[in-house]
């Protein structure tokens, strides 16, 4: 047994110096009487824990008394030789006191001997009220849509406590979710402590990597959340050796857990139903975490975990649909790609902007939007935010329509709406009823080919689309768009279209067509430039037979560098000093890429509308709303200049300037001929026969010299003519 034992009547043990007073000693000497008046936390539970109040003289301290199970003579002998678990827990908690504390403050531990056996044993600690275990807190959070900041604050507190414990030289050796207690002082302010330190091992040094990893091996978290916890713990990216040690520790623990029924058959069968009730969630696929900073859900599971639960039938459906549509889509694509930029087109209602009406900021955002009069506007409606949000965005849309904006809505699902169609139908009915007088279109679903948005099976989209169409039927003029997949994955979009009910035909094919991580709009992905992706989108829409040939890019942008956790590619956590590379770009690059994307979409004739996501956002918007006051970025001025120069103008043709560059020619409503040009393969000289009155940058500044070359930044050429004749597009 440990040295320094003290006697309290029939008991021996140890008392914390901060509680070592005559009053407390007398209470411990009369421990049986005190315990008889305590209340058991969970009567009938196998684990006997009592709650009591300890009078220490000048005040009363709430305590918890953990009652150890009776032990045999052999275990009693082992306790004398190797130490009792209560003594180890007490010593570990005392070691951790200067660190936060990282464990409940210990009061005392007591044992009573009867001959050579330990008749009773107790551990007394200060009670933390109210509190919940990490296991129960996650279980409660994951059973409904939860906020990312809420979960991250919880993980941050846990990481700090584990780090303090390990730096203090304490290895827990039983660090399951149930042995971490959490106390919430505010929505983003948590305190975490470790309990059940009876197996702890103490070192006279901070723990080594393998010893730290052994504790992490028993934690039960979704893969991405576990990665975040580890990065919080190290304040950097953990080494591969650490993760390797964690995997080994986790595998060994799983073997031990799965063979428990062999080692403890009676307690296993007694507690199996109770243990099953403490899984993280009824189904891992139902975990849905929302990140308000980036306006998207968090991918809680690692790629390997997602693939484990992804239905294999989806691959079959996607593959068979792609094979069936390939001949018709390939033929249509070839024809469309060859005709790109081949037709005159009026620049009216092609470029749109997405906004995010929120009560605390909408009036200011609306003022920035007013400087872009007449733009088509897309507003997201989030199912998980409830009726107050639905009502607000519908009223915001009504006011925009009164101001002359064309308003459409994107209906965004969550996992709960997929599991319970009544929740989805409630939102659809609400939005349709309150926007019937002014809304132009509804987009059904959002990024449906990303499981973090709540859809795991292709067939789940059919029920969402059918419910939305049923709601929209009461407003015949309301157009329906879909399937709203994301990235260059038209084969998946085709499969989602195929499962739609036979009677449902969408009016337009909508897609979130990003340039992924490839850089500029002209950079090829699988051999396709952005213009060729537009052509393929139109071809898939036509070949599917389930939607009209109109193509709407309902979301696109480039993430901005140095946006931290507000960047959609940094979501939801960045460790200190972490920087993001591609696809994040600086603000000037963002502006030039945006202009080139919008011009190619409009002038190619392949896209009917592009909605830029979005007007105001720290990580990817035209206006930075974290600045005080809000700060317009170069892209905001570039957009306004684009509208000033070309809104209502007619695209005439592309003037030949060679490979790797475009020079788009327009005739404005006032009759002036304008050209907009840029190059993505180095400087490109203008044709010698091309004359113009002046050359301007996208911000209106006059360009010098008077005969500029085409480069990455689009330039406007005013008063264009070819040779001695005015350019008329002939």
Secondary structure, 3 states (H helix, E strand, C coil): CCCCCEEECCEEEEECHHHCCHHHHHHHHCHHHHHHCCEECCCCCCCCEEEEEEECCCCEEEEEEEECCCCCHHHHHHHHHHCCHHHHHHHHHHHHCCCCCCECCEEEEEEEEECCEEEEEEEEEECCCCCEEHHHHHHHHHCCCEEHHHHHHHHHHHHHHHHHHHHCCEECCCCCHHHEEEEEEECCEEEEEECCCCCCEECCCCCCHHHHHHHHCCCCCCHHHHHHHHHHHHCCCCCHHHHHHHHHHHHHHHHHHHCHHHHCHHHHHHHHHHHHCCCCCCCHHHCCEEECCCCEEECCCCHHHHHHHCCHHHHHHHHHHHHHHHHHHHHHHHHHHHCCCCCCEECCCCEEEEECCCCCCHHHHHHHHCCCCCCEEEEEEEHHHHHHHHHHHHHHHHHHHHCCCEEEEEEECCHHHHHCHHHHHHHHHHHHHHHCCCCCEEEECCCCCCHHHCCCCCHHHHHHHHHHHHHHCCCCCCEEEEEEEECCCHHHHHHHHHCCCCCCCEEEEEEECCCCCCCCCCCCECCECHHHHHHHHHHHHHHHCCEEEEEEECCCCCCECCCHHHCCCCCCCCCCCCCCCCCCECHHHHHHHHHHHHHHHHHCCCCCEEEECCCECCCCCCEECCCCCCEECHHHHHHHHHHHHHCCCEEEEECCCCCCEEEEEEECCCCCEEEEEEECCCCECCCCCEECCEEEECCCCECCCCCCCECCCCEEEECCEECCEECCCC
